[in-house]
Amino acid sequence: MHLLHMNRCDCPTDLDEERLRPVLATCEPRDRLLCVLGFQTGLRISELLGLRVGDVRQNGAPVRILRVTMNQLKGGKGERARSVYGRTIPLNAAARAALLDHFGTRPSPDKDAVLFPSREGENRAITRRQATRIIRKIFLAAGCDPSRVWAGHSLRRRFVRRIYAATKDIHVVRQAVGHAQISTTILYLGEVEEEAHTAILAIGEPDAVAIMRRPKMEEVS
């Protein structure tokens, strides 16, 4: 199997917010926020689960810029931590609306409270496995093929593809998701190969027409 097709998010290409919205409307508030923030920020599951209330809400309102610290990022902790730096992510209108809907007008929980709490233990976030189950359930309810959905990175991959579709600039995409290497970003964009094939076929069509219309030697003579 070609490397570009490994571990792809195989959800339908038309699985967008319009199809997700009615499903999300019936979800628990915590689960809805998990999906929307993942879809709108491109954060990894582990990074989403590391968020605290104070990271996304200050002075009773959603922040405009989400500042993710080094320790919250993949590879940013431990003795063998890579050279990882914190990054900032602007929260777009959809992300901020989801936070407003989640918290409402009631006072914020403690700023150090986990954003996605588990029911097992005080101030503990849900596990990565539980988050994956939640996202998979939401995607299946929205119409994903159950034999093809891969929930662990689905939201992040959808985010990558949406940024690429909007910009057609892989360097912008790499910056948006915080990849250290552009080769990693390419792995998220399996459709780039498909677009290349389409382009190759397209540029040959005018030449093919010209060749077909070229007079044959016997016709010239």
C-alpha positions in Angstrom: 0.0 0.0 0.0 1.3 3.5 -0.9 2.6 5.4 2.1 0.2 8.3 1.4 -2.8 6.0 1.9 -1.8 4.6 5.2 -3.8 5.6 8.3 -6.0 8.0 6.3 -9.2 9.4 7.7 -11.6 7.5 5.5 -14.7 9.4 6.5 -16.8 10.7 3.5 -15.5 13.9 1.9 -18.8 15.6 2.4 -18.8 14.9 6.2 -18.8 18.6 7.2 -20.4 20.6 10.0 -23.8 20.6 8.2 -23.9 16.8 8.7 -22.4 16.9 12.2 -24.6 19.6 13.6 -27.8 17.6 14.2 -25.7 14.8 15.7 -23.8 17.1 18.0 -27.1 18.8 19.1 -28.0 15.5 20.8 -24.6 14.9 22.5 -23.6 15.6 26.0 -22.1 19.1 26.3 -18.7 17.7 27.1 -18.7 15.4 24.1 -20.0 18.1 21.8 -17.3 20.5 22.8 -14.6 17.8 22.4 -15.7 17.3 18.8 -16.1 20.9 17.8 -12.8 22.1 19.3 -11.0 19.2 17.6 -12.7 20.0 14.3 -11.9 23.8 14.6 -8.4 23.8 16.1 -6.7 20.6 14.7 -5.3 19.7 18.2 -4.4 16.1 18.8 -6.6 14.1 21.1 -3.9 14.1 23.8 -3.6 17.9 23.5 -7.3 18.5 23.7 -7.5 16.3 26.9 -4.7 18.4 28.4 -6.7 21.6 28.2 -7.9 23.4 31.4 -10.8 25.7 31.7 -8.4 28.6 32.1 -6.9 27.9 28.7 -10.1 28.5 26.8 -12.1 30.9 29.0 -11.0 34.0 30.9 -13.0 36.8 32.5 -16.2 34.9 31.7 -15.6 34.8 27.9 -13.9 32.5 25.5 -10.3 33.5 24.7 -9.5 34.6 21.2 -6.1 33.1 21.1 -5.5 29.6 22.6 -2.0 29.4 24.0 -0.8 25.8 24.3 2.2 25.3 26.4 5.1 23.0 25.6 4.0 20.5 28.3 0.6 20.2 26.7 2.0 19.3 23.3 2.9 15.9 22.0 6.5 15.1 22.8 6.8 18.1 25.2 7.2 16.1 28.4 9.6 13.6 29.9 13.3 13.1 30.0 13.5 12.3 26.3 11.3 15.2 25.2 12.0 16.4 21.7 12.6 20.1 21.0 9.0 21.1 21.3 7.8 24.7 21.6 4.5 26.1 22.7 2.2 27.5 20.0 -0.8 29.7 19.6 -4.0 28.9 17.8 -6.7 31.5 17.1 -10.2 30.3 18.1 -12.5 31.0 15.2 -16.1 31.9 15.4 -17.3 28.3 15.5 -14.9 27.4 18.3 -15.8 30.4 20.4 -19.6 29.8 19.9 -19.1 26.2 21.1 -17.5 27.5 24.2 -20.2 30.1 24.8 -22.8 27.4 24.4 -20.9 25.0 26.7 -20.4 27.4 29.6 -23.5 29.6 29.1 -23.7 32.5 31.4 -23.0 30.6 34.5 -19.8 31.2 36.4 -16.8 29.4 35.1 -15.4 26.4 37.0 -12.0 26.8 38.5 -9.5 27.8 35.9 -7.4 24.7 36.8 -10.3 22.3 36.2 -9.9 20.0 33.3 -12.0 20.9 30.3 -13.1 17.4 29.5 -13.7 15.8 33.0 -14.1 12.1 33.6 -16.7 10.8 36.0 -14.0 8.7 37.6 -12.0 10.7 40.0 -11.8 14.3 40.9 -10.6 16.7 38.3 -9.4 13.9 36.0 -9.8 14.2 32.2 -11.3 11.4 30.2 -8.9 8.9 28.7 -7.7 9.0 25.2 -9.5 5.7 24.6 -12.7 7.1 25.9 -12.3 10.3 23.7 -11.7 8.1 20.7 -14.9 6.1 21.4 -16.9 9.4 21.7 -15.6 10.7 18.4 -16.1 7.4 16.6 -19.7 7.3 17.9 -20.4 10.8 16.6 -18.8 10.2 13.2 -20.8 7.0 12.7 -24.0 8.7 13.7 -23.2 11.4 11.1 -22.9 8.9 8.3 -19.4 7.5 8.3 -18.8 4.1 6.8 -18.3 1.9 10.0 -15.8 -0.3 8.1 -13.6 2.7 7.2 -13.8 5.3 10.0 -10.6 5.8 12.0 -11.5 8.0 15.0 -8.3 8.6 16.8 -7.1 11.3 14.4 -10.2 12.0 12.4 -10.8 15.5 13.7 -7.2 16.6 13.2 -7.1 15.1 9.7 -10.3 16.8 8.7 -8.8 20.1 10.0 -5.7 19.6 7.9 -7.7 18.9 4.8 -10.0 21.9 5.3 -7.0 24.2 5.7 -5.3 22.8 2.6 -8.6 23.1 0.6 -8.8 26.8 1.6 -5.2 27.7 0.9 -3.7 25.1 -1.4 -0.5 25.8 0.5 1.1 22.9 2.3 3.4 25.2 4.2 0.5 27.1 5.7 -1.1 23.7 6.7 2.2 22.6 8.4 2.2 25.8 10.4 -1.5 25.5 11.3 -1.1 22.1 12.8 2.4 22.5 14.3 4.2 19.8 12.4 8.0 19.9 12.7 8.5 18.3 9.3 6.5 18.9 6.2 6.7 15.2 5.3 4.4 14.6 8.2 1.9 17.0 6.8 2.0 15.3 3.4 1.0 12.0 5.1 -2.2 13.8 6.2 -3.0 14.8 2.6 -3.6 11.7 0.6 -5.7 13.6 -1.8 -2.6 15.6 -3.0 -1.6 12.5 -4.9 -5.1 12.2 -6.4 -5.0 15.9 -7.4 -1.6 15.4 -9.0 -3.0 12.5 -11.1 -6.0 14.6 -12.1 -3.7 17.5 -13.1 -1.4 15.2 -15.2 -4.4 13.8 -17.0 -5.9 17.3 -17.6 -2.8 18.9 -19.1 -2.6 16.1 -21.6 -6.1 16.6 -23.0 -5.4 19.7 -25.2 -2.4 18.0 -26.7 -4.4 14.8 -27.3 -7.0 16.9 -29.2 -4.3 18.6 -31.3 -2.7 15.3 -32.1 -6.0 13.8 -33.2 -6.7 16.8 -35.4 -3.3 16.8 -37.0 -3.6 15.9 -40.8 -2.2 12.6 -41.7 0.7 12.4 -44.2 -1.5 10.8 -46.9 -4.0 13.6 -46.5 -1.3 16.2 -46.9 0.0 14.6 -50.1 
